[in-house]
Amino acid sequence: MGVREMRKSIYMLTWLCGVAAALVAGASFASDGNASNGKTIFTGGKGAAAPCMTCHGDKGQGNDDMGAPRLAGQGVPYIVKQLTDFAGDKRTPAGVGAVMPTFAKELSDQDRRDVAAYVNSLNDEELSDLKKLKDGGAQVGEPYLGQVIVKFGVYGKVSACSSCHGYNGRGAAPVFPMIGQQKYVYLVNQLHNWKDGSRANDPLVGSVGIMRAVAKNLSDADILNVAAFLSSAPATTIGNHRIPSQD
């Protein structure tokens, strides 16, 4: 076996170990949320926490102008984990998202499950308008180049995004979030945050974060291309319109 093939084998073994560890970690997040209470918080806020819809949209569709992610249909365990990490200062965003730790601290553990249950019940498909973003001066990648990475990865460096996040990034509950049809600006920002280490709440393999290990091997052009494809990637194939549950 040559050095190149050995590196590839070691990478794949490490990746599979990371997936197994993540699945075990994700199993602890309960999904017994009250969607009715979650809707109240989402639309009206709680205490110092502003209504979630202020930034994330009235249907949880996200907002490219604010860099706010789509929450609709994201999956209960993932939303619970992110809110818990915000509240515990394990995830401290910059920019507009810097308010999230303060907001999350206003919510009880049950509130977080309730909000997660509500946003998971939403099914908005308002996709990013890549032409509008490009006309407005944003750097926008090429979807066809991103599709190659999402489906096949980068040989010897990066595993296919779909290997963990499912077909076209539609999500693989209970651990891996939906990144397909996620907002373009949010995807670009998060991949850069994983790459530079400013976001570090990903599952670990030993002391190495899975997403940080992946993102550091992506070029800036790769990131733009992946985000361009995922932001409008169809969640189903022709003849099969079933999307696995994200509960």
URFENBEL-V794975 format. One record per residue. PHI is phi as a letter, one per 20 degrees, with the letter a starting at -180 (* if undefined). PSI is psi in radians with two decimals (* if undefined). Layout:
BEGIN
phi={PHI	PHI}
psi={PSI	PSI}
END
This chain:
BEGIN
phi={*	f	f	f	f	f	f	f	f	f	f	f	f	f	f	f	f	f	f	f	f	f	f	f	f	f	f	e	e	f	c	e	e	e	f	f	f	f	f	g	f	f	e	c	m	b	l	f	e	f	g	g	f	g	d	e	n	f	d	m	e	n	b	f	f	d	m	e	f	f	d	g	m	f	o	f	g	f	f	g	f	f	f	f	f	f	f	e	l	e	c	c	f	d	m	g	f	f	f	f	g	f	f	f	f	f	d	f	g	f	g	f	f	f	f	f	f	f	f	f	e	e	b	e	c	e	e	f	e	f	f	f	f	f	f	e	o	f	f	c	e	d	g	f	f	f	g	f	f	f	e	c	m	d	g	m	c	c	f	g	g	f	f	d	e	n	g	l	m	f	o	b	f	e	d	e	f	f	d	f	m	e	f	g	f	f	f	f	f	f	f	f	f	f	f	e	n	f	d	b	d	e	g	d	d	m	d	d	f	g	f	f	f	f	f	f	e	e	f	f	f	g	f	f	f	f	f	f	f	f	f	c	f	f	e	c	d	f	n	c	d	e	d	g	f	d	f}
psi={2.22	2.93	-0.71	-0.79	-0.65	-0.74	-0.72	-0.73	-0.75	-0.72	-0.80	-0.68	-0.77	-0.71	-0.80	-0.67	-0.69	-0.70	-0.78	-0.75	-0.69	-0.68	-0.71	-0.77	-0.69	-0.32	-0.27	-0.09	2.00	2.73	0.40	1.08	2.70	1.79	-0.50	-0.81	-0.65	-0.68	-0.70	-0.75	-0.74	-0.71	-0.40	-0.15	-3.07	2.14	-2.23	-0.11	2.11	2.78	2.34	-0.59	-0.30	-0.73	-0.60	-0.02	2.70	-0.31	0.33	0.44	-0.19	3.06	1.91	-0.62	-0.56	-0.11	0.36	2.35	2.76	2.32	-0.41	2.19	0.31	-0.43	2.29	-0.92	-0.71	-0.77	-0.75	-0.80	-0.77	-0.75	-0.67	-0.71	-0.67	-0.85	-0.57	0.20	0.51	-0.24	2.03	1.54	2.82	3.08	-2.57	-0.60	-0.12	-0.28	-0.26	-0.72	-0.71	-0.78	-0.76	-0.54	-0.35	-0.23	2.41	2.98	-0.70	-0.68	-0.72	-0.71	-0.61	-0.80	-0.76	-0.72	-0.68	-0.87	-0.50	-0.38	-0.22	2.67	0.93	2.44	0.80	1.79	2.76	2.44	1.63	-0.61	-0.75	-0.73	-0.76	-0.75	-0.48	0.01	-0.02	2.56	2.21	2.28	-3.07	2.02	-0.66	-0.54	-0.65	-0.60	-0.64	-0.76	-0.73	-0.70	-0.55	-0.21	-2.91	2.04	2.19	-0.04	-0.86	2.28	2.73	2.36	-0.63	-0.29	-0.46	-0.69	0.05	3.09	2.13	0.46	0.48	-0.02	2.61	1.50	2.63	0.03	-0.86	2.17	2.87	2.07	-0.24	2.41	0.35	2.79	2.41	-0.88	-0.70	-0.77	-0.81	-0.82	-0.78	-0.68	-0.66	-0.67	-0.71	-0.71	-0.75	-0.02	0.06	-0.31	2.23	0.63	0.52	2.78	2.57	2.55	1.80	-2.01	0.20	2.22	2.34	-0.90	-0.59	-0.67	-0.65	-0.90	-0.56	-0.31	0.10	2.35	2.91	-0.65	-0.69	-0.78	-0.80	-0.70	-0.77	-0.81	-0.65	-0.73	-0.88	-0.62	-0.34	0.32	2.30	2.47	-0.20	2.88	2.85	2.24	-0.13	1.75	0.26	2.22	2.21	2.54	2.46	0.26	*}
END
